[in-house]
Amino acid sequence: MSISHAVARWRYKYVPDHVVGEVLSKNWIDNAVPFVALVIVFLVFGGLIPNFFGAANLSDSSRQLGEFSFVVFAMMIVMLAGGIDLSVGSNFALGNLVGLLSMNVVGWPTFVVIPVVMLVCAGVGLINGVLIGYLRLRAFLTTLVMLIIVRAVVDMLLLAHAVDISSHIPESAAWDFVGIGSILGLPFSVCLAIAFAVGAHIFLSRTRPGWHIMAIGGSRKSAYNVGIPVRRTICLTYVGSGALCGVAGLMYAARLGSAGSDTGVGLEIMALTAAVVGGNSLGGGRGSVVKALMGAVIVLLITNGLVRIGFQSGAGSLALGLILLAAIGIDVRWLKNKHKLLAKVYVSPAYLSLPDCPATDESATSPYAVNDRLREVELIGLGQVEGPEDVIFDAQGNLYTGTRHGDIVRFFGPDHQRMEVFAHVGGHPLGLAFDRAGSLLVCIAGMGLYSISPDREVRRLTDETNRTTWSVIDDSRLKLADDLDVAPDGRVFFSEATVRYEMHNWAYDALESRGNGRIICYDPASGKTRTVIRNLIFPNGVCMAHDGESFFFAETWACRINRYWFAGPKAGKLERVIDDLPGYPDNINRASDGTFWVALVGMRTPSMDLSLRMPGFRKRMARRVSPQELIFPNINTGCVVKFNERGEVLESLWDLGGENHPMITSMREHEGYLYLGGLLNNRIGRLKLPDADPHWTGQKSYWGAQ
């Protein structure tokens, strides 16, 4: 190995380039900027102002935060649906005034005042909602007009009742608690804001109405086309916004007990700035309660900090304007360029040096010498199945396979000419195996491990496993479970080809050739799932050895076959069986003579082998050429190889012209025939094996005569 290749190998082994792409792909990355801004604000004002975080200052600021948070929540809820509410400041002032009138002048009890204020402010939101949601007026102009109207109403009421409000002080412990009460040392307003934030987060992320709001903000036309009541939902967001303004106005009234003509003036700008600075998108469909809360803290700290430093009142407005402008710029540019940046950095190839490819030419003395033994394959279900990645037989000799339409189809024996849909599972079924009870176990891409009982009941066994400690990749959810086998004790060992890519873009994993895969064990006795082996290069083809204590599995892009002992004296040992295959191994299954079959899904080429030692080249190619165009030319010749437990290759079967099976992903021996499946094929192949046991079946090999 040259020095340059040695350096490249060590560089790509110890520099985790893929971490950058993983971090940028996380949903929480949108919170990084506001969180950093929050930390900076804390440090700056904490250093400039003595006792800025003192007990007295924190007490006053936290009560303001509780009230202000509800106004920000009000702005956030309409922004998520793609709207805006500039009337929140005036509506806040209206809630404050109605609360004071109800308590000080009319003399209603607190439990009556609270719903009255919320209903009045929700009524303002209802007017906005009807005009914007049902009459489809512009949200900006409509709420701007409502700001002016409500402010005028507040000024007129204030002019008429200011003296009455100031001359009557209500005697109510409940009212005082709303304004200045505490729970476990925290102001009541803060506790209420936290409780609402938790409930709102659950509502937006776990309930159908919350999903509807996010969907409408993402695309109103698409939301309408899928049947979401767009107009009603938009209207209700404005009603909710008004009610939240009422809650904020109530707490403000209870705390200060006074009203003025400047109450709530400019509050809509502060709320809008807080919502956008926190990371809620002005375009809608992207945001959260946590982001709104972070934005509220940032804006309140900045405004209070500038006042404490001694800046004039105009400085605060100037600062908010500049912050809002910067936040809008970041939001627009980040939203526009995030996916472009992610596309450039996410695919992160690693260095992989394969052993020399064994000779496969027709005159070669190796067992891989090409031939046309698969040329005479008979075809089953031609044009009736699409994507039969794996094939398997039940105890009655019926043939099963999956299709890309999400069906498990059954061809009835013995001639396998008549077929039916055995079960619909969704996703794309890949690996298949029968357990001792006769249930069909299926690996479904993107869904996990499923079981289909003989009476066709579909049941999910597992779709998650233990997460890797300290991993930036959340690998607890199964992305691409692809093949499996059942141990004598009933445990299911299955492979997950990659934790980074889904079924539709698995070819990118070939470009990476990184250890993104793993072997997982599901124990039906306990119902628990755990990862057994990590850092495998596209693991595939799990097949139990005859000793009942180990299994074979393939690493597709590494062109090798391994053996792992899960029980017995060698438990936990991993052994390399074959490391120089001439192609990319896929499924492995038993043969009637005690050996094993392995399908080669494609063949190695000198250019691809060379590119595996040039990660930078593959990264550049990933940006310019579709991975299918780089990988699929190698998937050009069908091949099946037989090997024994010592790793000795005994024979190979080729379809040199690629006419019957240009891509073979699986094979099963059954009663003297070899049956072939292929992920990109539209048929199942059958080849007569002259030296095979005509009475041997996989069911008898695993579970004996039943």
N, C-alpha and C positions, 0 to 999 in steps of 0.2 A: 504494500500500500504506500503510495507516494505521500510526501509530507502534506501537500495541499489537501489530499483526501482525508488524511488523519485529522488535520485541523478542522475540516468541514464536519467530520463525524463527531468530534468532541464539541464543536460549537453548537450543532443542532441537537445534540443530546442534552446539554446542560443549560442552554438558553431557551426558556419556554416562550417561544414566539406566539404560540397559540393562545396564551393567557390574555394578550391584548385584545384579540378578537372576541374571546369569551366575555371579557369585562364589558366591551362595547355592546355586546348583544343582550346584556341583562336589562330587564325593565328598570331596575333601580339605578341604572347609570344616569337617568334623567334627574335623579335627586342629588347627584354628586355636586353639581354647580351650586344649587341653593344651600346645600349643607356646608360646602366650603365657604360660601358667602356668610353664612350664619356664624361659623367659627371665627372668621376674620372680624366681623362686627363685634363679637364678644371680646376678642383680644384688643381691638383698637379702643373701644369705648371703656373697657375695663382698665386699660392702661392710662388713658387720658383723664378720666374723671375719678377722683377719690370717692370711695364708698358707692360707686355706681351699682355694685351688686350687694350693697348693704341690705339689712333686713327691712328697714323702713321703705327704701326705694323699691325693693323687690315686691313688697306687699302692695304698694300703690300701682306699680307697673303690671303686676299679675292680674289685678282686678280690671284694669284697662284692657289687658290682653284677652280676658274672658269675654268681655263685651265686643271688642273689636273682631275676635275670631268668628263670632256669629255673622257679622257683616261680611267677612271674607268668605265664609261658607256659603252665604247667600249669593255672592258673586260667582263663586266656583260652580255651584249647581247649574246655573244657566250657561256658564261657559262650557261645561262638559257637553251640553246639548248643542253647542255651536252658536250660542247667543251672547248677549251682554245686557247688564242691567245698571244703567246710570242713575236710576232713581233710588238706589239703596240708601244714600245719605239722607235724602228727604224723607224716605219711609222710616228710617231710624228716628229722625226728629219727630215724625208723626206718632210713632209708638211711644216715645218719651212723653210727648204732650198728652196723648190720650191716657196714658198711665197716671200721670199727675192729676189730670182732671177727674179721673175715676176715683182716685184715692182721696185727694185733698178737697175737691169741690163736691162731688156727688156722694162720697163716703161709702163706696162699695167695699166689701171685704176683699182681701187679696186673692182668694181662690176664684172670685168672679172677675176681678180686674185682669188677671193673666190671660184667660181665654178671650176676653173682649178685645184686648190690645192685639193679640195674635190674629183674631178674625178681621179686625180693621185693616191691619197691615197686609194680611193675606188677600183682602179685597182689592187693595191697590195692585198686588201681584196678579190677581185674577183679571183685572182690566188690561194689564200688560200682556198677560197670556192670551186673552181672547184676540186682542189686536194683532199680536205677533204670530201666535200659533194658528188661529183659525182664519183671520183676515189677511195674514201673511204680509203685514207691514214690516218695514225695516226696524230691526231691534234697536239699533243705535239711535235713530231719530225718535222712535216711539218712546223709549225710556228717557230720552233727553227732554221731551215735552212733558212727560209725567213728572220728571224732576222739578220742572218749573211750576207745574200745577200744584203738586203736593206742597212744595215750599211756600207757595202763595197761600194755600189753605192753612198751613201751620202758622204763618205770620198773622193772618187774620184772627185765628183762634187765640193766639198769644196776646194780640192787642186787646182782645175782649176779656180774657180771663187771667192775665198775668198777676193782677193784684190778688184775686181770689186764691190762686195757687200758692202764692208766697205767704198769705195770711193764715193758712190752715196747714197744720202739721199733723198727719195721721198718727194715731197711737196703735201700731200694729207690729207685734213681734215677728210675724211672718214676713211682712214687708221689709222690716229692718234686716232680717236674715238674708233675704234675696239680695239686698244691697251691700251689706257689710259682714254677713255671716261667713263662717269657715267650717270646713269638714276636715278633721285630722290635720289642722294647720294650713290647709289650702283654702283660698277664697272660694265661696260657693260658685261664683261665675266660672272659675277655672275648672272646678270639678264638673260642672254642667257641660262645659265645652269639651272636656276630655271624654265624658260619657257619650256626648253626641258624636264626637269624632269616631269613636269605636263603632257605634251603631251605624253611622253613615258609611264607614268603610265596608262593613258587612253588607249593607244594603247595595252599595255600588258594585261590589266585587262578587257577591254570592247570590243575588236575587235577580229574577227576570226583569223587573222594572228598572233596576240599576243597569243591567246589560243593555236594555232598550235605550237608556239615556246616552250611554257611551256609543252605541251603534249609530244613533241619530247624529251625534256630534261628528262621528267619522265620515258618514255619508248619508244625508237625508234621503236621497233618491234610492240608494240601495236598501236602506231601512224600510222605506215605504214598499219597495218591491217584494220584500220578504214578509210583509204583513204586519209590521210594527205600526201601531197607531201614532203616527208622527205628530199630528196637530195636537192631539190630546196630551201627549207626553210633554211637548214643548210648553203647552199652557200650564201643566202641573208644575213644571220646574219654576216658572215665575210665581206661581202661588206659594210654593215652598220657599222661594227667595223672600217673598214678602213676609211670611210667617217668621222666618229666622231674623229678619230685621226687627220685627216686633219683639222677639225675645231679647235682642240686644238693647232695644230702646227701653224695655221694662227694667232691665238690670241697671242701666244708666240712670233712670228715673229714681229707682230705689236707693242708689248709692249717693247721688247728689241732691235729689229732691228739688231741682230747679230746672227752668227752661229759659232759653234765650234765643235771640234771632240767629245766632251763629252756631247753634247746636246742629251737628251733622254736616256743616258746610265743608266741602272738600273731602268728605269721608268716602265718596264714591271713587275718587282718584286714589286714595290710600288703599282701599279694598282692591281695586283693579291692579294696582302696583304689587300688592302682596300676593294676589293670586298668580300673576304672571311671573314674578320673581321666584315664587315657590316651584314653578315648573309646569303650571297648568297652561295648556295651549290656547291661544286666542282663537285658533281654528276649530276647536272642539274635539271631542273624542279622546283626549289624552290629558290625564290629570288624576289627582287623588286628594283625599282629605289630608293626608300627611303633608303633601306639598303645600296645600293651602295654609296649614298650621305653621309650617316653617316660614312661609312668606309673611304671615302675620307677625311672627316674632321678629323677623328681620326689620320690617318696616317700623314696628313700634319701637324697637331699640334705636333705630336711626333717628326717628323724629324726637324721641325723648332725649337721646344723647345730644343732639344738636341744640336743643333748648338748654340742657344743663351746661353745655360748653359756653353758651352765651350768644349764639347766633341769633340774628333777627328772625322774625316769623317767616319772612319771605325766603330765607335760606332753606328752611325745611321743604317748602313747596318746590324750590329749585332742585334740591337733592332728589326728591321723589320723582320729579319730571325726568331728570337725567337717568335715574335708576330704571324707570319704566321704559325709557327709550332704549337703554342697553338691553333690558330683559326681552323686549320685543325683537330686537335685532338678533339676539342669541337664539330665541325661540324659532324665528323664521329660518335662519341659516342652519341651525342644528337639525331642524325637522327636514329641511331640504337636502342636506348633505350627509346625514347620519348613515343612510343605507349605502351611499357611495363609498364612504370611508370604511364601513364594515365590509363591503365587498372587496376592498383592496387588502384588508389585513386579516380577514377571518381564516381563509385557507392558508394553512401554515405547514408546508411540506417538511418532512424530516429526512435525514440521511439514511439510506438503506442500501447496503451492498450485498447482492445475492451471490451465491456460489456460481461457478461456471455452469452454464446450461448443458445438460447431457445431450449427446447427439440424437437427433430424431430423423435424420434422412433415411431414405428407403434402404440404403445399403449398410446402415449402421448395425453394429453387433449388439448394441444395447437393447433392452426390452422395450424401449420407447420407439423403435423404428416404425415409421408410418406405414399404414396398411389401409385396406378398404373393407375391413371386417364389418363395419356398421353400414355399408352401402345397401345391404339387403334387409334393413330394418323394416318391419311391418308398421303401419300407422294405425293408431287408435284415436277416435274422436277428432279427426282432422276437421278444423274449422268450428268445432263445437266447444273447445276450451281455449282460453287465452291466459298465458302465463302459468302453466302447470309446473311450478318450481320444484315440487316434491311429489312422489307417488308412493302409495303403500297399499297393502292388502289386509283384509280382515280374515278371521278364521274360516269364513265361508268362501273365500277366494274372490270376493268383490274388490274392485280397484277404486281407490280414492285419490283425489287430487284437489288442489285449490285453484281458484282463478282470480284474476285481477279485479273481477267484479265483486269480490267478497263472498263467493260461494264455495262450499265444499261439494263437489259432484262425485257421484258414485256410478261406476260402470259395473253392471252385473256380470258375474262369471257364469259359465267358463269362457264364453267367447268375447265378452266385454264390448259388445256392440250396442247394447241398450243402456241408456244413462238416465239419471235423475239428479235433481238438486237435493243433496242429503241435508244440508243446513246452510243458512245464510249467517255469516259471522261478521261481515263488514271488514274493511281494511283489505290487505292482500295476504292471504294465508301462505306461509312459507313451509317450514319444517313440520313433518307429521310423525306421530308415533302412537301405537296402541299400548295402553297399560294392561295390567293383569285382568282387570274387570271388563275389558272390552271397550272402554271409553277411548275415543280418539282425541289425543292431545295435539294442539296446534299452536305454533308460534305465528302470531299475526303482527306484521310490521306496524309500528306505531301504537299498538294496543296491548301487547304482552302475551302471556301464556293463557290459553283457553282450553276447556274440556268440552267435548260433545259426547253425551251418553248414548248408548245404543237406541234409546227412544227419542233421540235428537234434541235433548235439552242442552242448550248452550250455556256454559257457566265460566265466568272469569276466575282463573286460579290466582294469578298475580300480575300486576302491572308496575311493580316497584321493588326495589331492593335497598339494602343499607347504603347510605351515601358514603363516598370516600372522604375520610377525614382530611380537612384542610384543602380540599379540592375546590378550585374556583368554578368548576363545572358541576352543576347540580345533576349528578348522575343517579339520583334516587328513582327517577322515572325511566321506564324502559322505552327506548326510541326505535331500536331495530333488532328485536329478537328474531333469530333466523333459523336455527336448527336445534334439535333436542333428541334425547334418548332417555329411557327409563331404566334405572338400576333395579336389581333383583329385590331390594327392600322397598321399592315404590318411589324412591326419590327421583325427581326429574332434574337432569342436568341439561341446561340449554345455553346457547351462545347468544350474546348480543354483539353484533358485528361492529357497531360504533356508537359511542355516546354523544357524538357531535353532529351527526347528520341523520336526516329522515330518509324514508324509503325513496322519495322522488329525487334525491340528490346524493345517493350513495356513491356515485362515481367520484365525487370530490374526495372521499376517503382513500380511494386508490391513488389520487394525486398526492395526498399527504403521506400515505404509507407510514403512519404514526401508530403507536400503540394505543388506539382509541377503544379497543374492544375488550371483552371480558367473558368469562364463563360463570354462570349463575346456577345455584341449586335451589329448587323449590321442594320443600318437605311436606307432603300432604298430611302426614300424621300431626304435625304441629301447625300447619298453615303458614310457616315462616319461610322467607326468602332471604338468601345471603349470597354475596359475591364470593366465588371460590378463587378465581385467578383474574388478575388485572393486567393491563398494559399489553394486550395482544393485538396483533396486526390483522384486523378483520377476521376474527375467529369464526369458524363455520364447521359443518359436518361432524357433529357429535355422534359417536357410535360406541356402544358398550363392547368391551373386550369379552372374551369367553370366560375369563377367570372370575367375573362378577365383582372385581375389586378395582377396576380401572376402565378408562375409556380413551378412545382416540379422538382427536379433533384437529382440524386444519386451520392454518393461518393463510388466508387466501393470497394476500399481496406479498407475503414473505415466501410463498411457494414451498411450504413445508408442512409436515404432519407431526404432531406431538402425541404423547401418551401421559395421562395423569392418573395417579392412584388416589382414590378417595377412601379406600378402606384397606385393611390388612396391614402387614408389617411395613409396607412401603408407603403408607398413607401420607399424602402431602407432597410426594415426589413427582417432579415433572421431567420427562425424558424426551429428547428429540429422536424421532423415528426415521423420518426422511427429510432432508433439508435441501435437496437439489432437484425438485420436480421441474419438468420442462414447461409447465403451465401453472395456472392458478387453481388450486384445489377447492372444491366446494363440498357437497355432501359425501359422507362416508357411510357405507352399509355393509352388512355381513354377506359372505358368500357361502355356498353350500358345502365347500370343502374345508371350512374352518378359517379361510382367509378373508380379505376385505376388498370391496370395490370402492374406488374414489373417482368422482367426476372432476374433470378439468374443465372449468368454465371458459377458459381461453388460454392461448399459448403465449409464452414469452417471446419477445423480439429483442434484438440487440439494441435498438434505439430506446425502447422502454427501460431495459436494464441499465443503460447508460444514464438515462434521465433520473433514475432512482438515486444515483450518486451525485446529482446536481439539483439540490433543493431550490436554489435560487432560480434556475431555469424553469422548474415546474411551477413556481410561484408566478413568474411572469407569464407563462403560458396559460395559467388558470384565469388571468385577467383578460386574455385575448382570444382564447379558443374554448369552446364548450368542452367540458370534461368528457362528454360522450364521444366527441370527435377524437380525443386523445386515447381513450380506453377501448372503445368498441371495435376499432380495427384489429385489436388483439383477440377479440372474441369472434374468431372466424372459422375454427375447425373443431368439431366435436370429438371428444376423446374420453375414454374410460380406462382406468388403470387398476390392476389387481396387485395387492401386496400382502405380505404375511406379517405376523406380529414382530418379527425381527427387523422389519423395514426393508425386506428384499422385494424388489419389483419383479413380478412373475410374468406379466404380459400386459399388452395395451391394445385397445380396440379403437380404431379411428374411422371417422367419416371424412376422408381427405378432401372431398369436394364440397363438403358442407351442405349437401343437398337435403338430407333427411333431418339432421339435427346439428345445425350450425352452432348451437349453444347448449351444452348439456350441463345442467346444474345438479341432477340427481339420477340415481339408478337403484332399482330393487330387483333382486333375484327372487323368482317365484316359480316353483315346479318346472325347472329346466329352461326358463326363459329369463331374459334380462329386460326390464322395463325402464324406459328413459324419460325423464322430465326436463323441461327447460324453461327458465324464467321468461324468455322472449319468444318462446315457441307457441304454436297454436295446435299442437298435437302431442300425443304420447307415443313413444316408440316401443317396439317389442322385437327382441332378437333371440332366436333359438341358440342355446348354448349346448353344443354336442356332447361335452364331457360333464355336464352338470347333473346333479341328482334330480330326477324328475318328480320326486315326492317331497323335496325339501321346501319348507316355507319359513318365512320370518317369524310367524306366530309360534310355530313349534320350536324354533331355535331359542326364542326368548322365554316362552311360558310353557312349553311342552304340549302334548296332545290334550285338548280341552273338550 
